[in-house]
Amino acid sequence: MHDNSHQHKADAWLDQIGEQINAIDWSQLVRSRYTLHCRMLRNRATLLYPANLWHTDARAFEWLQACAIANKMQLRESSESEGPAKDFAPQGVSTLGLHMLLYPHDPGHNADPALQNGAPGCDIAAVVRLAQLARKQGRCTSGSSNALLQTNADDILIYSCNVVSAASSRVLEYFAGQQTQVVSYSVCDEQYVDVLLGGGEPSAALTHPISRMIGHRIELEIFAESGKPAIGLLRASYSRPLAILPNLQSSQNQAPATALSPA
């Protein structure tokens, strides 16, 4: 049990999202997922969304539009002529900063292969549950962000535990800070790192500065039930083969086996 007096507002956001997901009537749910890209246009962070989104999925577009207004972002329809932003940015500031947050004692953080920005490994609802599991079952330590994450002295609580199955024991971690929401987990032979950018109500403030995501692929997932406001979640996902990771076995508190559903 952890001292609630040290709980970050990020934890409160996680609980709120968890409650919203638990309240969903899955039999009545219309669910959609879209890939966005973040670019700097006219000196402002801009999300490029799929062409004709306002026509093909009005509720998703309305949620994204309200979120952009609330967080002072620009929106722009993606164009086939300009092409998508690169999904792989091994030298990107946020990618390297994220790597150094995850592996602060790894001297080879500049070595390839690095964290690769791409498709997520787990369903977003499962990732939220994993973060809650790590916070509930894991050992809590403190850390801090680094300059490459473009954050001013963000104190971070790190919740770590082992997810145990018959075949393996792998580390699950949840990093919670005022401007940091990261979940690290593994599926099959890949380690995935999800940066939870924020969401829920479209007017909610993002949990990460969107400026970290310039040049990166971002996933938007919309949960829409008839007669209820849509729930939207934004994340950026990264992966790295488990085979090249340092030994992840630890003496941390063990958590029950958790089923990971592919995205």
N, C-alpha and C positions, 0 to 999 in steps of 0.2 A: 504494500500500500504506500502511495506516494503523498507527500505533503501537498494538499490542494492550494496552500498559500503561495506556492511557487508555480502554479499552473499558468501557462501562457494563454493569451487570447486565442492562439492557434488551437489549443486543446478544446476550448469552448466551441470554436468553429467546427472541429472534427465531431464533437458530440452532437451539434445541431444537424450536421449533414447525416450522421449515423441515424438520428431519430427520423429524419425525413425519408431516408432509404427504407428504414424498418416499417414506416407507415404506408409504403406503397402497396397498392392492390395490384399485384403483378398480372392478374388475369385481365385487368382493364388497361394495362399500360401500353402506350405507344412509345417505342424507344428508338432513338436515332443517334448516329455517331458521324462526325465530320472532321476532316483534317484541315486545319488552318495553318498558315505560315505567318511568322512575325517579321516585319521589316521596318527599317527606319526610313520614312518618307517625309520630306519637308520638315526634318528635325523632330518628328513625332513618331513614337512607336505605333505601328499600324498592323492590324490583323487582316490578312487576306483570306476571304471566305469563298467557298465554291460558287461558281456561276449559277445564277437563277435560284439561289437559296430562298429568297423571299417568295418565290413562286412554288417551289417544290416542297418547302417545309416552313410555312409562315410562322409557326410557334417558335421554331429554333431561331429563325432570323430575328424575331421580335425580342427573344431573350438575349441574343448576342448584341443587338443594337442597344438595349437598355443597359447591359453590362458595360459596353464601351462608353456610353455617356457617363455612367456613374464613376468610371475609372479614368476618364479623360483620355481614352484611346481613340484612334482613328480606325474606321472600317473601310475596306475597299474590296470590290469584287475582283477575284483573281482572273488573270488574263492568260490564255494559252500562249499568246505571243511572247510574254515576258517569262513564262515558265515559273515553276515553284521555287521557293528558297531551297538551298541545299539541306538535305536531311542529315548530313554527316559533317560535323564541325569539330574535329578533334582538337583544334587549336583555339576554339572559341573561348572567350573569357568565362562565360557561365559554365561551359562544359569542364574546363580545367579546374575552375573553382569548386564545382560540384565533386569532381574526382578527389580533390585535396581534402574536402570535407569528409568524404567517405573513408579515405585512406590516408589519414594525416601522418602515419609513420612509414608510408611506402615511398622509398626514394626514387622509384621508377615511374613517377606519375607522368613523365613526358614520353614514356615508351609507348610504342604501338603494340597491339591494338588498344585504343583508349575507349572510353565510353562512347557509344554510337547512338545518336539521336534517331529514333525511328518509331516503329509501331509498338504499342504496349504489349506486355506479356500476360496481363491479367485484366479481367473485367474491373471497371472502376468501383463498383459496389463491393467487390471482394477486396480491393486494395484498401478501402476505407475500413472494412472489418479487420484487415491485417494490422493497420495502424492502431486500432483500438485494442486488438489482442496484444500487440507489443507493449502498449502503454499499461495494460492491466497485468500482464504476466512477466514483463521484462525487468531487468535491472536498470535503474536510472542513473546516468552519469551526466555531467555537464560539460559543455564545450563552447566553442565560439565559431562564428563564421570567419572567412578569410577575405582579404581585400579583393580577390578575384571574383567573389560573389557580389561585389558592389554593395555591400551592406555596412553600415556604421555600427560596429560593435554589437552585433546581434547575438545575445546569449541564447544558447541552444540546449535543450534537454534531449538526451539521447537514450531511447528505450531499446534495449537489446535482449533478445531471447533466442533460444534454439527451437526451431520447428522440427519435431522428431517424427520420423516414420520408420517403417520396418527396414527400409533400405538406406536411410541417411539421416543425418542431423545437420540442418543448415540454419544459418543465422538470419533472423528477421530483425530489421531495425527501423525505428521511426524517429526522425529528427524534427523536433518542434521548437520553433522560435517565432519571434514577432514578425519576421520576414522570411521564414524558412519553414517549409512543410515538405518533407521528403520521406518516402517509404522505400526501403531496399529489401527485395525478396528474390526468390529464385523459382524458376519453372524449368523442369527438365535440366538441360545442360547450360542454361543461360541465367545470369544474374540480371535482374531488372531493377531500375531505379526510377521511380515515378516522382516527379516534382508536382505536387498538388498546388495549382495556381490559385484556386478558389472557386467559388460558385455557390449554388443554392439559390437564394433569391438573386435576381439580376442586378439589384441595387447594392449588393454586398461588396465591400472592398476586397480586392484581390489580396491573397496572402503572400504573394511574391511580387517584387517590382517587375512589371512586364518588360522593362529594359534589359533584364537578364536574358530574355528569350529571343533577342534579335537574331534572325537567320535560322531559327529553329522551327521544327515541326511541333505543332500543338494539337491536341485532341480535344474536341468539344463533344460531350455526351449529353443528350437531352432525354429527360424522363417526363412524359406528358400523360396525365390521366384526364379523362373527360370531366369537365367542371372544376378542375383544380389548376392553380398556377403551375407552369412548367418548372421543373428543377433542371438546372444546367451545371455541369462540372467541367472545368478546364484543367488539363494536365499536359506536361511534356514528359516523354518517356525515353529512357536510355537503357542500353544493354551492353553486356560484356560477357564473353564466354567464361563459364566457371572454371574451365581447365587452366586458364592463365592467372586465376586469382591466387593470392597467398592463402595459406591454410586458414579456413574459416571456422574450424572447430574451436570451441571455447568452453570455459567453465561457467558461463553465464546461466541464469535461471532457465530451465527448460519449460517450453510451452506445449500444450497438447498438439497432436498432429492436426494440421489445417489443410483442407482440400483447396487447391488453387484452381480456379476455373479459367481456361484460356480465354483471351479477349475475343 
